[in-house]
Amino acid sequence: MDVARIMESLAEQGITVLFKADAERMREGVKPWTFVASGAPVHEDLLVRTDGVSVEACLDVCLPRLREFGLVIPE
């Protein structure tokens, strides 16, 4: 899975995307990764967010939800 390609594709469609690795949560062993995608101002109602144990876990949750908004996500 090419995360950079996915993020670039979403940005080209007007979506702001953030991936974060939280050092404190990583030390605690609690879902250190956060994925946030928001659509303002192009897709005002779009906000998709999750915390996960890995980048892949976040994408497994969020990509189907983004597709429900009609966004095209590269494989």
VENFENQUI-V776722 format. One record per residue. SS is DSSP state (H for helix, E for strand, C for the rest). PSI is psi in radians with two decimals (NA if undefined). OMEGA is omega as a letter, one per 20 degrees, with the letter a starting at -180 (999 if undefined). Layout:
SS&PSI&OMEGA ; SS&PSI&OMEGA
This chain:
C&2.19&a ; C&1.65&a ; H&-0.73&r ; H&-0.73&r ; H&-0.72&r ; H&-0.81&a ; H&-0.73&r ; H&-0.73&r ; H&-0.77&r ; H&-0.74&r ; H&-0.69&r ; H&-0.40&r ; C&0.16&r ; C&0.29&a ; C&2.30&r ; E&2.27&a ; E&2.40&r ; E&2.27&r ; E&2.37&a ; E&2.42&r ; E&2.09&a ; C&1.99&a ; H&-0.72&a ; H&-0.80&r ; H&-0.56&r ; H&-0.77&r ; H&-0.63&a ; H&-0.19&a ; C&0.49&a ; C&1.83&r ; C&1.36&a ; C&-0.25&a ; E&2.43&r ; E&2.35&r ; E&2.26&r ; E&2.30&r ; E&2.24&r ; E&2.67&a ; C&-0.07&a ; C&2.40&j ; C&-0.13&a ; C&-0.84&a ; C&1.37&a ; C&-0.57&a ; C&-0.02&a ; C&2.12&r ; E&2.01&r ; E&2.19&a ; E&2.49&r ; E&2.73&r ; E&2.49&a ; E&2.99&r ; C&-0.26&a ; C&2.91&r ; H&-0.79&a ; H&-0.69&r ; H&-0.70&r ; H&-0.80&a ; H&-0.63&r ; H&-0.57&r ; H&-0.79&a ; H&-0.62&a ; H&-0.76&r ; H&-0.65&r ; H&-0.68&r ; H&-0.65&r ; H&-0.58&r ; H&-0.48&r ; C&-0.03&r ; C&0.18&r ; C&2.58&r ; C&2.14&a ; C&2.14&r ; C&2.58&r ; C&NA&999
